[in-house]
Amino acid sequence: VDIEVPSIGSSSTTTTTASLIKNGAGNGTAMVGGVLADVESLSARLAATSRSDVPLPTENGGYTHTKASKAKISAANKGKTPWNKGRTRSPEEKARIAAGVRAKNRERFLQKLADMGLTEEEYEIQKKEERRKKDAERRARKTENGGFRPTAETRQKISKVLKEKYANGEIKRKPVDPSKVRRGFTHSEETRKRISESLKKRWSTDEEYREKMQQKSLAFSNRDDIKKRISATLKQKWQDPEFCEEMMTKMGSRNSSQFRDPSHRAKISQTMKARWQDAEYRKKVLDSIAAKRGQSKPKQIKPQTPKVPATTATAPKSLPKAEVPLSPVMKSTRATLPVSALGATDSSQKVPKVVRGVRPMDPLTQPNRKVGMAKRKKKKKVASKATVAARASPKRSPPPKKAVQKKPTTTEVDRISALLDDEEEDEEENDPVPVATTKAKAKDQGSVSRLREERRDLYDLLYGEDEATPANGKLGSVFQVGDENLDTFDPYGLDDF
């Protein structure tokens, strides 16, 4: 085969395939007239283009036909009758042909077993097992009427084909004739009974069908539009007096949920657990709960005063002395000082009485109020058993913080006076212990007498009666708005720390 390769110049060079291969320079390429040609790819292209026209040797020693030879044979045989037309084969000839076909098939079968790495006996056993499984699966899909339910693969193929036909317009939906719609049609009792039995049987035997229907029912019931339709239908039904009366009768005669069978309760629990595993259902319920909590008003919880058990425990005779820092009490509950703080006998320590609801106040810048003041007579109080038990376990208060001093008003002073009077009356009424304690014990327990001895200025402020006190008994007029030393007074001795 001759190939003409043009050169860069005006002349052309003619060479053969053999000369190109010979001049390949050892690397499969040749330079012909300044053009680099790939000899291997060129040879492959030549073989592909000229294979049909070039006679190739066969296994039996002959040569293949070319297009020209085939055309000559076809033209020569035009109009001739085949030599074997209408000729019947003899039984010997048929047997010889069948034997040759069987031998060829046997050869192919043995080659297949060699490729699979199995013997003929193993292959037969494997083939029987596959056939048995296929028959069992087919029998499981058999219907009562003799048909077969298609497999998932078959359904996918059918669906794909139908979708393609609907898309290209090969199949069109037929318009429904309104006159042929059977409105209000219901099956007979016999037909409905057979349908019910068939569905019950399939529901109990076919696990795949049961699981599929449960998933469909769950997904169907969780849709918002379905819930709205169900709600609207039930509301409309409850407007009917007959339906309302019937439902009320059923609700009144039904068994309570607390008498359910244990197996029934177990099924309900299992179903709810399965529903809570669904991420969509779980998120929906939690969002609904959070929304309801956000809309509802928080309940007002009333503060409860801790109840002290009425025990016969008495205070210990001696407790270790400890300095407990005091802080102003702003709460409305009654607070008492620990026994360890009140048990100090040193008169230099100024321990004020913590009064319920009293804010720290500064003394008035007035002359000595002791002149002409009548001493107020008070009965000695003895602590009750509950108070002794409560004081027996001292509580350490947090470190003191610098409280912001505020100027008292007339209303606050009136309220403080009323609270102190109520406290004195409560102590007189709730004092079951006989008066058998000494003045020292009263001092240790933080009585008013100790306040009078140690902090006479504060005692005079709270209990004093002099000319400056108004006749109506209110302390509001005692305080003056223009006092200048209210910010420097420290009633609890916090500056010492």
Number of C-alpha atoms within 10 A of each C-alpha: 8 9 12 10 14 15 13 10 8 6 8 12 11 11 14 12 15 11 10 22 17 13 16 17 11 9 9 15 17 20 13 17 15 11 12 10 16 16 19 14 12 12 14 10 12 14 12 9 10 12 12 14 13 14 15 12 11 9 6 6 6 10 12 14 16 16 12 10 13 12 11 11 11 9 10 10 10 8 7 7 8 8 7 8 7 7 7 9 10 9 9 9 11 12 12 11 12 12 12 12 12 11 12 11 12 12 11 12 13 14 12 12 14 12 9 10 11 14 11 12 9 11 13 11 11 12 11 11 11 10 12 12 11 11 12 10 12 14 12 11 15 13 10 8 6 7 9 13 13 13 12 9 9 11 12 12 11 12 12 11 12 13 12 12 13 12 11 9 10 9 12 10 7 6 6 8 7 8 7 7 9 8 8 5 7 9 9 8 9 9 11 12 12 11 13 12 12 12 12 11 11 14 15 10 11 11 11 10 12 14 12 10 13 11 11 11 11 12 11 13 13 13 10 10 11 12 13 11 11 13 12 11 11 11 11 10 13 13 10 10 10 11 12 13 12 11 13 11 11 11 11 10 9 8 10 9 8 7 8 11 10 9 9 10 14 12 12 12 12 12 11 11 11 10 14 14 10 10 9 11 15 12 12 11 12 11 12 11 11 10 11 11 11 10 8 8 8 8 6 6 6 6 6 7 8 7 7 10 10 11 10 10 12 15 16 12 5 9 12 10 12 13 11 18 15 20 18 18 17 13 11 10 13 12 14 18 20 21 25 21 22 26 19 18 11 7 10 8 12 15 20 22 20 19 20 18 19 19 20 22 18 21 18 16 12 7 7 9 15 14 8 10 13 10 12 9 6 8 8 15 19 22 23 17 20 19 17 19 19 19 21 17 13 14 13 12 12 10 10 13 10 10 11 7 15 12 16 17 13 16 11 16 20 15 15 19 19 12 16 17 10 12 15 11 11 11 14 14 9 12 16 12 12 10 11 8 13 10 12 11 15 18 18 17 24 22 19 18 18 23 19 15 12 16 16 16 18 18 18 19 17 14 15 19 20 15 9 11 14 13 10 6 11 15 24 18 15 14 18 14 11 7 14 10 11 18 13 11 15 15 18 18 15 15 10 6 6
